[in-house]
Amino acid sequence: MRTFRYRLVNVFVESDTAAFGGNPLCVFENAYGMSGAEMQALTAQFNLSETTFILPRVNQPPQVRIFTPAFEMPFAGHPTLGTASVAHALGLGGELLTLSMKAGDIPVEYNDGTWTFTANAHTSRAADIAPDELARMLGLAECDLAGGAMYVDTGSEQIVIPVASLDVLARVKPVEALLKQHVKTKIERYLAYVVARVAPDRFQVRFFFPTSGGLTEDPGTGSACANLGGFLLDAGEKTPSQFTVTQGEFINRLNVLQLSLTADKRIRVGGRVLALGGGEIHLP
């Protein structure tokens, strides 16, 4: 039998005592000897939004593979921060470390209780969706929108859709058939990241994506938060700037993310990571 150790963490928790907030993640400490098919099967077994697999290397950043229950991802935000915290605990890096992912090398640092990654430089393109169709796609009226939507990519392309208020955000009810019809990301996934600016330095957001049971709302999406940073840069947001982004309130799973735009227009996303426990998996 082959034995593989894993750890369970929650990412983007509000505080170090908020055991059941944040976004859960399973991290396998050393996945050497495990096939990609086994990684995919284990991710489906745990049935969390993502599971990561660390492949330590001598004198090089550890490789990291990220899987959802259905497919492998090149990059994702909460897996990056959760995996960095585990890699640090395993002695694979200090408070400044790099994780090597399919989307490239991602630098991560720890400071005062918060893990923060620096995203890849973003690319963006306009979403060719008429405003009335965009609103109908979210179960809203056209007057509920706060501008046009954009596709933004810092490693995982998503559509960013601004709405006019927190009240509007609360009323969002995406229509899956319309999402599937209109949203065309690079990897052909239909999803929606809906954003309300509730204060000059604060956003509240919701993220919807398809699963086998229909549309699911994600409690905390670090890659989309990084894409929000790209959206703000394109809109002329001043730099340097810092924002608090909250997510998951409507599904009773509060996530608190910190978004920074640096003076040289780099995008950084951070949050607290809480270790919950771990165990072993035995494979033939």
C-alpha positions in Angstrom: 0.0 0.0 0.0 1.1 3.6 -0.7 0.5 6.2 2.0 -0.1 9.9 1.4 -0.6 12.5 4.1 -3.0 15.4 3.7 -4.0 18.5 5.6 -7.3 20.3 5.8 -7.3 24.1 6.0 -9.8 27.0 5.7 -8.7 29.9 3.7 -9.9 33.5 3.9 -11.2 33.1 7.5 -12.2 36.2 9.3 -10.0 35.5 12.3 -7.8 32.7 13.7 -10.8 31.5 15.8 -13.4 31.4 13.0 -13.0 27.6 12.5 -16.0 27.2 10.1 -15.6 30.3 8.0 -13.5 30.6 4.9 -13.2 28.3 2.0 -12.1 24.7 2.8 -9.1 23.1 1.1 -7.4 19.7 1.2 -3.6 19.7 0.6 -1.6 16.6 0.0 1.9 17.0 1.4 3.9 14.9 -1.1 2.2 13.5 -4.1 5.1 11.8 -5.7 4.1 8.3 -6.8 0.5 9.4 -7.4 -0.9 9.6 -11.0 -2.9 12.4 -12.3 -5.9 10.1 -12.5 -5.5 9.3 -8.9 -5.3 13.0 -8.0 -8.5 13.6 -9.9 -10.2 10.7 -8.2 -9.1 11.8 -4.7 -10.4 15.3 -5.4 -13.8 13.8 -6.3 -13.6 11.7 -3.1 -13.1 14.7 -0.9 -15.7 16.7 -2.9 -14.3 20.1 -1.9 -14.2 22.9 -4.5 -10.4 22.2 -4.9 -7.7 19.9 -3.6 -4.0 20.5 -4.2 -1.0 18.2 -4.5 2.5 19.3 -3.6 5.5 17.8 -5.4 8.5 19.0 -3.5 11.8 19.6 -5.4 15.4 20.1 -4.3 16.6 23.7 -4.5 13.5 24.6 -6.6 10.1 25.9 -5.8 7.6 23.0 -5.1 5.3 22.1 -8.0 1.6 22.3 -7.2 -1.3 20.7 -9.1 -4.8 22.0 -8.4 -7.9 19.9 -9.1 -11.6 20.5 -8.8 -13.8 17.3 -8.6 -14.2 17.5 -12.4 -10.9 18.8 -13.9 -7.4 20.3 -13.3 -6.9 24.0 -13.0 -3.9 26.1 -14.0 -4.3 28.5 -11.1 -6.8 29.2 -8.2 -6.5 31.7 -5.4 -7.6 30.0 -2.2 -5.6 26.9 -3.1 -2.5 29.0 -3.6 -2.7 30.5 -0.1 -3.7 27.3 1.6 -1.0 25.4 -0.1 1.6 28.0 0.7 0.7 27.7 4.4 1.2 24.0 4.3 4.4 24.2 2.3 5.8 26.6 4.9 4.8 24.2 7.7 6.6 21.4 5.9 9.8 23.5 5.6 9.5 23.9 1.8 9.9 27.7 2.1 10.1 30.5 4.5 7.8 33.5 4.9 8.6 34.4 1.3 8.1 31.4 -1.0 7.2 30.5 -4.6 4.8 27.9 -5.8 5.2 26.5 -9.3 1.9 26.0 -11.0 0.7 25.4 -14.5 -0.1 29.1 -14.8 3.5 29.9 -13.8 5.5 30.6 -10.7 3.4 32.4 -8.1 5.2 34.3 -5.3 3.5 34.2 -1.9 4.4 35.8 1.4 3.4 35.7 5.0 3.0 38.8 7.1 1.2 39.4 10.4 -1.2 36.5 10.1 -2.0 36.9 6.4 -0.8 34.9 3.4 -0.7 37.0 0.2 0.0 36.0 -3.4 1.1 38.3 -6.2 -0.9 37.5 -9.3 0.3 37.3 -12.9 -0.1 40.4 -14.9 -3.7 40.6 -16.1 -5.2 40.5 -19.6 -8.7 41.6 -20.3 -11.3 41.9 -23.0 -14.8 43.3 -23.2 -17.7 40.9 -22.8 -19.8 41.1 -25.9 -23.1 40.8 -24.1 -25.9 43.3 -24.6 -26.8 45.1 -21.3 -30.4 43.7 -21.3 -29.2 40.2 -21.8 -26.5 40.6 -19.2 -29.1 41.7 -16.7 -31.5 38.9 -17.6 -28.7 36.4 -17.2 -28.4 37.4 -13.6 -32.2 37.6 -13.0 -32.0 41.4 -12.8 -33.2 44.6 -14.6 -30.8 46.5 -16.8 -30.9 49.5 -14.3 -29.4 47.2 -11.7 -26.1 47.0 -13.5 -23.3 49.4 -12.8 -21.5 49.3 -16.1 -20.3 46.8 -18.6 -18.8 43.4 -17.9 -15.3 42.4 -18.7 -13.4 39.1 -19.0 -10.3 39.4 -16.9 -7.5 36.8 -16.6 -4.7 36.6 -14.1 -4.3 32.8 -14.5 -8.0 31.8 -14.6 -10.2 33.9 -16.9 -13.6 34.9 -15.4 -16.3 37.5 -16.3 -16.5 40.4 -13.8 -20.0 42.0 -13.7 -20.5 45.2 -11.6 -23.9 45.8 -10.0 -25.3 49.0 -8.6 -25.7 48.2 -4.9 -25.7 45.6 -2.1 -29.5 45.2 -2.5 -29.0 44.3 -6.1 -26.3 41.8 -5.2 -28.7 40.1 -2.8 -31.2 39.7 -5.6 -28.9 38.0 -8.1 -30.3 34.7 -9.3 -28.3 33.6 -12.3 -30.2 31.7 -15.1 -28.0 28.8 -15.9 -29.2 28.4 -19.5 -28.5 32.1 -20.2 -25.1 31.9 -18.5 -24.2 29.0 -20.7 -25.4 30.8 -23.8 -23.6 34.1 -23.2 -20.5 33.5 -21.1 -17.5 32.3 -23.2 -14.3 32.1 -21.2 -11.0 30.8 -22.7 -11.6 27.4 -21.1 -15.3 27.4 -22.1 -16.7 27.5 -18.6 -19.8 29.6 -17.9 -19.6 31.4 -14.6 -20.2 34.8 -13.1 -18.4 37.0 -10.6 -20.8 39.7 -9.5 -19.4 42.8 -7.7 -21.0 45.5 -5.6 -18.8 48.4 -4.4 -20.2 49.1 -0.9 -17.6 51.7 0.2 -14.6 53.4 -1.5 -12.3 50.7 0.0 -14.8 47.8 0.3 -16.5 45.3 -2.1 -19.0 42.6 -1.5 -19.1 39.9 -4.2 -20.7 36.6 -5.3 -19.3 33.9 -7.6 -21.4 31.3 -9.4 -20.1 28.3 -11.3 -21.6 25.1 -12.7 -21.4 21.7 -11.0 -23.1 18.4 -11.6 -26.1 19.6 -9.5 -26.5 22.9 -11.4 -25.1 26.3 -10.4 -23.1 26.6 -7.2 -22.1 29.7 -5.2 -18.5 29.7 -4.1 -17.8 31.0 -0.6 -14.4 32.6 -1.4 -12.7 33.0 -4.8 -9.1 34.4 -4.7 -8.5 34.2 -8.5 -11.7 36.2 -9.1 -10.6 38.7 -6.5 -7.3 39.1 -8.5 -9.3 39.6 -11.6 -11.3 42.3 -9.8 -8.0 44.0 -9.4 -7.4 43.9 -13.1 -10.9 45.2 -13.7 -10.2 48.1 -11.4 -6.8 48.9 -13.0 -8.5 49.0 -16.4 -11.1 51.4 -15.0 -8.4 53.8 -13.9 -8.4 53.0 -10.1 -5.7 55.0 -8.4 -2.6 53.1 -7.1 -1.5 52.2 -4.6 -4.8 51.1 -3.2 -6.1 48.5 -0.7 -9.6 47.0 -0.5 -11.4 44.5 1.7 -13.5 42.1 -0.3 -16.1 39.9 1.4 -17.8 36.9 -0.1 -20.0 34.0 1.1 -22.4 36.0 3.2 -25.4 34.8 1.3 -24.5 31.1 1.9 -23.5 31.6 5.6 -19.8 31.1 4.9 -18.1 34.4 5.4 -14.8 34.9 3.5 -12.6 38.0 4.0 -10.1 38.8 1.2 -7.6 41.6 1.0 -7.0 43.1 -2.4 -4.0 45.4 -3.1 -3.0 47.4 -6.2 0.6 48.4 -5.9 2.2 51.6 -7.1 3.6 49.6 -10.1 0.2 48.1 -10.8 0.8 44.6 -9.5 -2.2 42.8 -8.1 -2.0 41.1 -4.7 -4.6 39.0 -2.9 -4.4 37.9 0.7 -6.2 36.2 3.6 -5.9 34.3 6.8 -5.5 30.5 6.7 -6.6 28.3 9.5 -5.3 24.7 9.9 -8.0 22.3 11.0 -6.3 18.8 10.9 -5.2 16.1 8.6 -4.8 12.4 8.0 -3.6 9.7 5.7 -4.9 8.1 2.5 -3.9 4.5 1.6 -3.8 3.5 -2.1 -2.9 0.1 -3.6 
